[in-house]
Amino acid sequence: MDRTKRTRSPAGGEHPRDGRKRRRWLMPAVWVVVPLLAIAGVVTLIETTTSPAETRPSNAIATGEITGGRHVAVLAYETDTFPHVDLFRIDSIGYSVQATAFDLDTGERLWDTMLSNDFPSIGAEALAVGGDYAYVRTDDGLVILDAATGGVEVRDEQVPGLEDDYVASRTSYAYDAPSRQVVLRDRDDAVLGIPVGSVTAKPAPPDVSLRWEGELTVTEPDPFLYSQTMEDATNHKARLPGPEPEPDPLTGIVPDTNMLHASWAPDDAWTANIVLDPSTGYAAGSDQGFAVSEAHEGGRYTYQVADLETRTAQARLDVPSGAGIDTVTVDAAGYVVMTVPNADQQGLLVIATADSIRASVIGERGWLGW
């Protein structure tokens, strides 16, 4: 005889009574879900009520074309890891040093890699990027990263051809633009070179070695590395490419016909300057037919791209900030790349072309630091 108790289902059928079984599964689920909801609530409160983590880029931007045809910018920066919640840095005491890359066409962040969370922070600066690799010098040595993913390929004593002869000093590494090599000195004071696109250090050619002899010295870490700004990033006027005009035969005065002023700047600006190419002293972008201006009015900086033929603004970017440009570099493909702080003391990567200007937040984190 079947003694199993039965109960009516809503459809009028019968099934074994299983309420106790359901309650047995329900209680453990409650003990798991409720704490998770409480933690999520606390995290959400912190995320929505605290300021974003400050980011401080170092005074160097490397640009170049990587495998696949993308033009990218790579830079290093220091960031506060608290109060911002970041599960990946839960063992950090408050700072980390990162390397990051951006697509120059879209402003998209491609990757962001932690180099160190030591205290005090190590200094780090991007040297070069091209082909498959990006190169960053630090107070601990040289870091070579995958240019597409940001993964660390080799660093410090792992660099082939260097190994135990590596020097833990940021200033023992540099970039030699004429030969497109990362240059470095080893413990025997020999100058070695790593061609951009390679990871192996070899003795530098004689002309490169001579150029850097005595330059790659060992120095103490710079505690103010992340607060330095580039001198003479802008000027109220700038030279344009081309031959210098001839002086007036009567007065001897050289006309400034090849000098550019920011005539397109907003009328209410307190100051209006032209952004300079640090490698030439010309107006940045002028070899591509455009110029970039920086105008200051109250607590706002306005950046504009102007066409050199018409002297009219083509694009504009407003940055609420109490400071102007930190760093400028001009990529060979025609991008003018700058770092500028915003009102939250986050670094912005500003990318200008002949018809556009955009900003990307350096070190921006989403929810829980992703």
Long-range contacts (C-beta under 8 A, 24 or more apart in sequence): 43-85, 43-368, 46-83, 46-85, 47-84, 47-85, 47-367, 47-368, 50-83, 50-84, 51-83, 51-344, 52-84, 52-344, 52-346, 52-364, 52-365, 53-79, 53-80, 53-81, 53-82, 53-83, 53-84, 53-346, 53-363, 53-365, 54-79, 54-80, 54-344, 54-345, 54-346, 55-79, 55-345, 55-346, 55-347, 55-361, 55-362, 55-363, 56-226, 56-227, 56-345, 56-347, 57-226, 57-326, 57-327, 57-339, 57-347, 57-349, 57-362, 58-123, 58-124, 58-125, 58-126, 58-225, 58-226, 58-228, 59-125, 59-225, 59-228, 59-229, 59-230, 59-326, 59-327, 60-125, 60-126, 60-127, 60-327, 61-126, 61-327, 61-329, 61-337, 61-339, 61-349, 62-126, 62-127, 62-128, 62-129, 62-134, 62-135, 62-175, 62-329, 63-104, 63-129, 63-329, 63-331, 63-332, 63-335, 63-337, 64-128, 64-129, 64-130, 64-196, 64-331, 64-332, 65-130, 65-333, 66-129, 66-130, 66-131, 66-132, 66-147, 66-148, 67-131, 67-132, 67-147, 67-148, 68-148, 70-103, 70-104, 70-105, 70-110, 71-103, 71-104, 71-105, 71-331, 71-333, 71-335, 72-101, 72-102, 72-103, 72-104, 72-110, 72-129, 72-147, 73-101, 73-102, 73-104, 73-129, 73-329, 73-331, 73-335, 73-337, 73-349, 73-351, 74-99, 74-100, 74-101, 74-126, 74-129, 74-134, 74-136, 74-147, 75-99, 75-100, 75-126, 75-339, 75-349, 75-362, 76-100, 76-115, 76-124, 76-125, 76-126, 76-136, 76-138, 77-226, 77-347, 77-362, 77-363, 78-121, 78-226, 79-363, 81-117, 84-365, 84-369, 85-368, 85-369, 86-365, 86-368, 86-369, 87-368, 87-369, 88-114, 88-369, 89-114, 89-117, 89-369, 91-117, 92-117, 93-117, 93-119, 94-119, 95-119, 95-120, 95-121, 96-121, 97-121, 97-122, 97-124, 97-138, 98-363, 99-124, 99-126, 99-134, 99-136, 99-143, 99-145, 99-150, 100-150, 100-362, 100-363, 101-129, 101-134, 101-147, 101-150, 102-349, 102-351, 102-360, 104-331, 104-333, 104-335, 104-337, 104-351, 107-349, 107-351, 107-358, 107-359, 107-360, 108-360, 109-360, 109-364, 110-148, 110-150, 111-148, 111-149, 111-150, 112-150, 112-363, 113-145, 113-150, 113-151, 113-152, 115-143, 116-140, 120-221, 120-223, 121-226, 122-221, 123-170, 123-221, 123-222, 123-225, 123-226, 124-170, 125-170, 125-225, 127-173, 127-174, 127-175, 127-182, 128-175, 128-180, 128-182, 128-196, 129-196, 130-180, 130-196, 130-197, 131-196, 131-197, 131-198, 132-197, 133-196, 133-197, 133-198, 133-199, 135-175, 135-182, 135-194, 135-196, 137-170, 137-172, 137-173, 137-174, 138-170, 139-168, 139-169, 139-170, 139-221, 140-168, 141-166, 141-167, 141-168, 141-169, 141-173, 142-166, 142-173, 142-182, 142-184, 144-194, 144-199, 153-199, 154-199, 159-194, 159-199, 159-200, 159-201, 160-199, 160-200, 160-201, 161-192, 161-200, 161-201, 161-202, 162-186, 162-192, 162-201, 167-218, 169-217, 169-218, 169-219, 170-219, 170-221, 170-222, 171-216, 171-217, 171-218, 171-219, 172-216, 172-217, 172-218, 173-216, 174-212, 174-215, 174-216, 176-208, 176-211, 176-212, 178-208, 178-211, 179-205, 179-207, 179-208, 181-208, 183-208, 183-212, 183-216, 184-216, 185-212, 185-216, 191-216, 229-323, 229-325, 229-326, 229-327, 230-278, 230-325, 230-326, 230-327, 230-328, 232-276, 232-278, 233-275, 233-276, 233-278, 233-324, 233-325, 233-326, 233-327, 233-328, 233-338, 234-273, 234-274, 234-275, 234-276, 234-294, 234-324, 234-325, 235-273, 235-274, 235-276, 236-261, 236-262, 236-271, 236-272, 236-273, 236-274, 237-261, 237-274, 238-274, 238-275, 238-276, 238-281, 238-282, 238-283, 238-286, 238-291, 239-281, 239-282, 239-283, 240-282, 240-283, 240-286, 240-308, 241-280, 241-282, 241-286, 241-287, 260-286, 260-291, 260-308, 262-291, 262-293, 262-295, 262-304, 262-306, 263-311, 264-293, 264-304, 264-306, 264-311, 264-312, 264-313, 265-293, 265-295, 265-302, 265-304, 266-295, 266-297, 266-302, 268-297, 269-295, 269-296, 269-297, 269-302, 270-295, 270-296, 270-297, 270-298, 271-295, 271-296, 272-296, 275-325, 275-328, 275-336, 275-338, 276-328, 277-328, 277-330, 277-336, 278-328, 278-329, 278-330, 279-330, 284-328, 284-330, 284-336, 284-352, 285-330, 285-334, 285-336, 285-352, 285-354, 287-334, 288-334, 288-353, 288-354, 289-354, 290-314, 290-352, 290-353, 290-354, 290-355, 292-336, 292-338, 292-352, 292-357, 294-324, 294-325, 296-324, 299-343, 301-340, 303-338, 303-340, 303-350, 303-352, 303-357, 304-357, 305-352, 305-353, 305-354, 305-355, 305-356, 305-357, 307-354, 314-354, 314-355, 314-356, 315-352, 315-355, 315-356, 315-357, 316-357, 317-350, 317-357, 317-358, 317-359, 319-348, 319-350, 319-359
